[in-house]
Amino acid sequence: MKESLRELWSKFLNIFGDIKVFKWPLFMVYDPVLYQVSGKDRRKMLKLIKPGDIVLHFYRHYLDGFLIPGKYSHSGVYVGDDTVIHAVAEGVCTQDILEFMDCDGLAIVRLKDSESEIGQLRIKKAIERAWANIGKKYDHFFTEGDEALYCHEHTRTCFPECDIKK
């Protein structure tokens, strides 16, 4: 009997440890899965990433993954010094690359001509545009314009010469 109670208590603690509590608004979420991008994957990416790269990521179990079309629900521009500039609900901001990698899937996109003189100039301009977007509000309505930006729009404004029109 004692062993059964110990086993039951152990299972309870395992489940209890996977519940996230948010104080405002008050709710709880059971989330037993860690992010799928491992430390090993992150170390590989840190060796590959260069300033001017576009970093894409997604989450498997968050609501926005069901609402935003396509595989990658978020993007940002890597500006060097372990910093990504991206648009989140609070606005366009910086984030440490390791925190940005807290996700379930990642991709790095790089200009084809990134090593050429023209490519280097494009990257320099893209990074300047990314910094210029800091502090802009988030566009919750996904409209065109420069006053407020959603994440992919922010990334696209950094590389206007590469814009693909439908």
Salt bridges, closest charged atoms under 4 A:
GLU7 OE2 - LYS11 NZ 3.80
ASP31 OD2 - LYS20 NZ 2.68
ASP53 OD2 - ARG110 NH2 2.72
ASP102 OD1 - ARG42 NH1 2.90
ASP113 OD2 - ARG122 NH1 2.86
GLU115 OE2 - LYS50 NZ 2.89
GLU128 OE2 - LYS124 NZ 3.65
GLU144 OE1 - ARG156 NH2 2.96
GLU161 OE1 - ARG129 NH1 3.77
ASP163 OD1 - ARG156 NE 3.51
ASP163 OD2 - LYS165 NZ 3.01
